[in-house]
Amino acid sequence: MRRRSGSEGFTLIELLVVIAIIAILAAILFPVFARARENARKSTCQSNLKQMATAAMQYAQDYDETLMRTNIHPTTDTWYGWVWQLQPYVKNSEIFTCPSKPSVKWSGAGTTYSGFGYAYFGIDNGPDGGIGLSGRPVAEIKAPADLVMFGDSSAPNHWYVMDWDDARMGDNGEVSEARHSEGANFAFVDGHVKWLKDGTYGTRTGAHVPLSQAPNPALWTVQ
């Protein structure tokens, strides 16, 4: 048998075999790396929401056990975004940016609207006098572990998702975006954070959704 000299290199067939093996390994490993990267982003997002919920409770302690009012300064009654109100209670404003949607982030302006890739369930102009958390005393919330406070949202400069039937809401309704493994992250009033699969939480998508409509309208109702 003739031995190949060190200068001959690989034959075309051998190169094709090597390329095929590399391609197969890449096809196997790339999805694994992508999932790992998304899981890391999902975890960071959950940490962000946890810090936001903690900051909201610290805010409430400083303002007579009352949560932030949506866009209204608690003492001057001027436009004042909820993110701006929370900013003094966080160490890093980057928590207001979801790592899976870095293009949507808080600009630092105090007069912008509610959503920045994350959003606050702060609607306060409902037909029953307000079913959201804006300006809500914490003591009125009977089931804090079941009520969403913050979560992933799909666009900046809007309110958060609502499940109510009121035409006054107009285009200000914001829907949750399933950008984490076909689901979204939510922080609840009691401070815990949970990932929910798309379709298991109520959202408003175009038409206004009555509170009685499934799924899970209780997530958006002060109980």
Beta strands, then each sheet from edge to edge (+ up, - down):
strand 1: 116-120
strand 2: 148-156
strand 3: 183-188
strand 4: 193-197
sheet 1: 1+ 2- 3+ 4-
end
